[in-house]
Amino acid sequence: MLGVIVNVIVIILGSGIGMVLKKGIPERISETMMKGLGLCTLYIGWSGALKGSNTLVLIISMAIGIVIGEGLDLDARLNRFAKKLEQRFSKQDGSISIAEGFIAASLLFCVGAMTVVGSLQAGLSGNYEMLYTKSVLDFISSMIFASTLGIGVMLSAVFVLLFQGSIVLLAQVVAPFLTDGVVAEMTCVGSVLIFALGLNIVGITKLKVLNFLPAMFFPILLTPLLAQII
């Protein structure tokens, strides 16, 4: 778990630095940075989505995942949880909420092959090299995101701890199922969610991206199943 703990600590530190820097950034520049951040998020999502090779896995995963996410209404649950925190920490004009920052950062920090493979390596062999590399990237990203999205980015460290920590602890069990193909399809689905986040940040849409999140896990079942059928 050492690699995961280091990753969590650097996200908290990076977010703290970003929030301090945020105080010296004029509102006009902050708003423009927000749009630029959205464009970068769109690029990250688009490039990651191209890693998938089976469109059917993406479509079915999204369909089932959305049904589950909407049924549980994960977005509403998180927003209710964040409401009291927002009253204390969010901007007075309500331009950005803790929930938005939390969701955006959580997906960006946890979606991708580096997260899954690095956590598996840590759990199976105690090799933390990939997680340390990811930590450096997340440190830089957390500073940039926290400077515009606020404390929600720092709170995403909790999700990172739970998500990556679970993979590390369950590595012996899940490793046989997370083949290169499965990881690629999971990255594809997750990157589509990141693209949706980018649309929200830019202001084009107001998608409840958290309600799409269950879709990310269905490639574990669908990838080998469809490989047998098709």
C-alpha positions in Angstrom: 0.0 0.0 0.0 3.0 2.3 0.2 2.7 3.4 -3.4 -1.0 4.3 -2.9 -0.3 6.2 0.3 2.4 8.2 -1.5 0.0 8.9 -4.4 -2.6 10.2 -1.9 -0.2 12.4 0.0 1.2 14.1 -3.2 -2.4 14.8 -4.4 -3.2 16.5 -1.1 0.1 18.5 -1.2 -0.4 19.4 -4.8 -4.0 20.5 -4.2 -2.9 22.6 -1.2 -0.3 24.4 -3.3 -2.8 24.9 -6.1 -5.4 26.4 -3.7 -2.8 28.8 -2.3 -1.8 29.9 -5.8 -5.5 30.3 -6.7 -5.8 33.3 -4.3 -3.4 35.3 -6.3 -5.1 34.6 -9.7 -7.5 37.3 -11.0 -11.0 36.1 -11.7 -10.8 36.8 -15.4 -7.7 34.7 -15.8 -9.2 32.0 -13.5 -12.2 31.7 -15.8 -10.1 31.4 -18.9 -7.9 28.8 -17.2 -11.1 26.9 -16.5 -12.0 26.8 -20.1 -8.4 25.8 -21.1 -8.5 23.0 -18.5 -11.7 21.8 -20.1 -10.1 21.6 -23.5 -7.2 19.7 -22.0 -9.6 17.3 -20.4 -11.4 16.8 -23.7 -8.0 15.9 -25.3 -7.1 13.5 -22.5 -10.5 11.8 -22.8 -10.4 11.6 -26.6 -6.8 10.1 -26.7 -7.6 7.6 -24.1 -10.8 6.5 -25.7 -8.8 5.4 -28.8 -7.1 2.7 -26.8 -10.2 0.5 -27.0 -10.6 -1.9 -29.9 -14.2 -3.2 -29.4 -16.9 -0.6 -29.8 -19.5 -3.1 -28.7 -17.9 -3.4 -25.2 -18.1 0.4 -24.9 -21.7 0.6 -25.9 -23.0 -2.2 -23.7 -20.9 -1.1 -20.8 -22.3 2.4 -21.0 -25.9 1.2 -21.4 -25.7 -1.1 -18.3 -23.6 1.3 -16.3 -26.0 4.2 -16.9 -29.0 2.1 -15.8 -27.3 1.2 -12.6 -25.9 4.7 -12.0 -29.2 6.4 -12.6 -31.0 3.8 -10.5 -28.6 4.5 -7.6 -28.5 8.2 -8.5 -24.8 8.4 -7.5 -24.6 12.0 -8.6 -27.4 13.1 -6.3 -26.0 11.1 -3.4 -22.6 12.8 -3.7 -24.1 16.2 -4.1 -26.2 15.8 -0.9 -23.0 14.7 0.9 -21.1 17.7 -0.5 -23.8 20.3 0.2 -22.7 21.2 3.7 -19.1 21.3 2.7 -19.9 23.6 -0.2 -21.6 26.0 2.1 -18.4 26.4 3.9 -15.7 26.1 1.2 -17.3 26.9 -2.2 -17.1 30.3 -4.0 -19.7 32.8 -3.1 -20.9 33.0 -6.7 -21.3 29.3 -6.8 -19.3 29.1 -10.1 -17.8 25.8 -9.1 -18.9 23.2 -6.5 -16.9 20.7 -4.4 -18.8 17.9 -6.1 -17.6 19.0 -9.5 -14.0 19.3 -8.5 -14.2 15.9 -6.7 -15.7 14.1 -9.6 -13.4 15.6 -12.2 -10.2 14.9 -10.2 -11.3 11.4 -9.1 -11.8 10.3 -12.7 -8.7 11.9 -14.0 -6.5 10.4 -11.2 -8.1 6.9 -11.3 -8.8 6.2 -15.0 -6.1 4.7 -17.1 -3.8 1.8 -17.5 -1.2 3.3 -15.2 -3.6 3.2 -12.3 -4.7 -0.4 -12.8 -1.4 -1.9 -13.8 0.6 0.1 -11.2 -1.8 -1.0 -8.4 -1.6 -4.6 -9.6 2.2 -4.5 -9.6 2.2 -3.1 -6.1 -0.2 -5.8 -4.9 1.4 -8.8 -6.6 5.1 -8.0 -6.4 5.6 -5.0 -4.2 6.8 -3.0 -7.2 5.8 0.7 -6.7 7.8 2.2 -9.6 4.7 2.8 -11.8 2.7 4.3 -8.9 5.6 6.6 -8.0 5.7 7.8 -11.6 2.0 8.3 -11.5 2.4 10.3 -8.2 4.7 12.8 -9.9 2.1 13.3 -12.7 -0.8 13.6 -10.2 1.2 16.1 -8.1 1.5 18.5 -11.1 -2.1 17.8 -12.2 -3.6 18.4 -8.7 -1.9 21.8 -8.5 -3.3 22.9 -11.8 -6.8 21.5 -11.1 -7.0 22.8 -7.6 -6.1 26.3 -8.7 -9.4 26.4 -10.6 -11.6 23.6 -9.2 -10.8 24.1 -5.5 -11.0 21.8 -2.5 -12.9 19.1 -4.3 -9.6 18.1 -6.0 -8.0 17.6 -2.6 -11.0 15.5 -1.4 -10.5 13.2 -4.4 -7.5 11.8 -2.6 -10.1 9.8 -0.6 -11.4 8.2 -3.8 -7.9 7.5 -5.0 -7.1 5.7 -1.7 -10.2 3.6 -1.9 -10.0 2.8 -5.6 -6.3 2.1 -5.9 -6.1 0.5 -2.5 -8.9 -1.9 -3.4 -7.0 -3.1 -6.5 -3.8 -3.5 -4.5 -5.5 -5.5 -1.8 -7.5 -7.6 -4.3 -4.6 -8.0 -6.7 -4.3 -11.8 -6.3 -8.0 -12.2 -7.0 -8.5 -9.8 -9.9 -5.2 -10.1 -11.7 -6.3 -13.1 -13.9 -9.2 -11.1 -15.2 -7.4 -7.8 -15.9 -5.7 -8.8 -19.2 -4.2 -6.2 -21.5 -7.4 -6.3 -23.5 -9.6 -5.7 -20.5 -7.4 -2.8 -19.2 -7.6 -1.2 -22.7 -11.4 -1.4 -22.8 -11.7 -0.1 -19.2 -9.4 2.8 -20.2 -11.6 3.4 -23.2 -14.8 3.6 -21.2 -13.2 5.7 -18.5 -11.8 8.1 -21.1 -15.2 8.6 -22.6 -16.3 9.7 -19.1 -13.4 12.1 -18.9 -14.4 13.5 -22.3 -17.9 14.1 -20.9 -16.3 15.9 -18.0 -14.4 18.1 -20.4 -17.7 19.1 -22.0 -19.1 20.0 -18.6 -16.0 22.1 -17.7 -16.1 24.0 -20.9 -19.8 24.6 -20.3 -21.3 22.8 -23.3 -23.2 20.2 -21.2 -24.3 19.5 -17.7 -24.0 15.7 -17.7 -24.3 13.8 -14.4 -21.0 12.0 -15.1 -20.9 10.2 -11.8 -24.0 8.3 -12.8 -22.0 6.9 -15.8 -19.2 5.6 -13.5 -20.4 2.0 -13.1 -19.9 1.5 -16.8 -16.1 1.5 -16.3 -16.2 -1.9 -14.6 -18.3 -3.9 -17.1 -15.4 -4.4 -19.6 -14.0 -6.9 -17.1 -17.0 -9.2 -17.9 -17.8 -8.1 -21.4 -14.4 -8.2 -23.0 -13.8 -12.0 -22.6 -17.5 -12.8 -23.1 -17.7 -11.0 -26.5 -14.3 -12.4 -27.5 -15.9 -15.9 -27.3 -19.0 -14.9 -29.2 -17.6 -12.7 -32.0 
